Amino acid sequence: MADLNMVLSEAQKLNGSISSLLRLSTYDDYDDLSGLHIDYKDGQQLFLQTELREIMEKLSDVTGRIAYLSSPVKETSRLHKNRSGRYETEKGHYYTSGSGIEALVKDDCREVPYWVWTSVEHDGKDYYLVGYKDVRLDGLTVRVRESMLEEGYRDSTGKVRSLKHFDNWAATFGEQVTAVELKPEGTGFRLKTRFARFYNLPELINRWKEAADIQTADMLKLPVPEAEYITIQTEPSQAQKAMVQSLAERAEKIRKEKIDPRIDNMLKITSDGRKLALDQRIMNPLLPDDPGSKVNACVDNVFRIWQESAETKGTQLIFSDLSTPKGRAEPKKEEAKESAGGAEAEGEAAATEEETIMEASVYEDIRKKLIAKGIPPQEIAFIHDANTEAQKAELFAKVRSGQVRVLLGSTQKMGAGTNVQTKLVASHDLDCPWRPADVGRILRTFKIKKNVEVIDNGKIII
């Protein structure tokens, strides 16, 4: 009669064939067998691709489990809680949320303790075994197999740090730092813990280089301009100060009263704060034009640089992700207003119209003020006016030649693929984009090396 060891032995023999099949199928956790020759216009082949992908996924799990059972035990010890609150073995192999674990448990169903494979999770108070929540981890006997150690990283002290889960990676290479930061609503400060510092950097860099080919600017030595970064700080108006206080009150109400997020939430408050910082008229079109606003500071800078670079026809970019001129390209809103029935529909259409007007105001306001100062209208353009690739190519050519000397646009529309660098002398960021990579578009490979200015109008860097 066959026993369990015989079955495992046959499974081990089968494992080699499964591994060969997985290699043949080019299976990967993040791929749909794209390494195979597949006719994507053939419905039958698409069906086979889907079915075989699922089969390979299950076979991958099977071969992983067989390999685990075949892996020798390297450590059997009891768990204890370390200084970070995680449970670890005597040799330093620790467990966190999502970690697999082989533990010796005992219950009323069996007379003797027995080994189980499960995982570790956290309930907000402490870690526990999935399926065995009554079992205490402190003092629990566990086994660590060689295959588990191979998935990890052995630090300079000789302790094994598993990297299979993100928490393990973060504990190995990262550090949580608690610091004082400005509240989202812009009033007061708070303590916030964030993942903000790295250590074990040589090991981290070596692991990263296994998958990445790193080429820094110093290594490439591409011709780029020398940039002067200028931060223009503007003072808020009394109306802006009052509105910021109202944002703080909304945030406090959300924290204390648990407001329905469909009515108000921190994302809405952050968005309103960004609009308010750009121009108070976006929030309330009845407010006056503040002479010391970001927009007016930007207009003054653009006009000054336009005059200084007149001889070379120097060009400038103005980035603003808020208050884009989309209202001019949406005539359907007027049609919606005319066709809406009843007082409620008319009210909604009127609100939509007001929102459209204000969304277009900052771009139009900058254009009007620049024209009033003396810049010819034909030298000012919006990237939003170019709706096709042909129109964009024509507009970019005009900027490169100096026919259009001031181009306004958003990060998305005037980002990658915007080839206008030839005569650029300055770039103005009216509001801060979400990604650091979106700042400094002017610092790209230039045909002519020159000095440029990168200006953040009215931004306070904290």
Secondary structure, 3 states (H helix, E strand, C coil): CCCHHHHHHHHHHHHHHHHHHHHHCCCCCCCCCCCCCCCCCCHHHHHHHHHHHHHHHHHHHHHHHHHHHHCCEEEEEECEECCCCCEECCCCCEECCCCEEEEEECCCCCCCCEEEEEEEEECCCCEEECCECCCCCCCCEEEEEHHHHHCEEECCCCCEEECCCHHHHHHHHEEEEEEEEECCCCCCEEEEEEEEEECCHHHHHHHHHCCCCCCCHHHHCCCCCEEEEEEECCCCCHHHHHHHHHHHHHHHHHHHHCCCCCCCCHHHHHHHHHHHHHCHHHHCCCCCCCCCCHHHHHHHHHHHHHHHCCCCCCEEEEECCCCCHHHHHCCHHHHHHHHCCHHHHHHHHHHHHHHHHHHHHHHHHHHHHHHHHCCCHHHEEEHHHCCCHHHHHHHHHHHHHCCCCEEEECCCCCCCCCCCCCCEEEEEECCCCCCHHHCCCCCCCCCCCCEEEEEEECCCCC
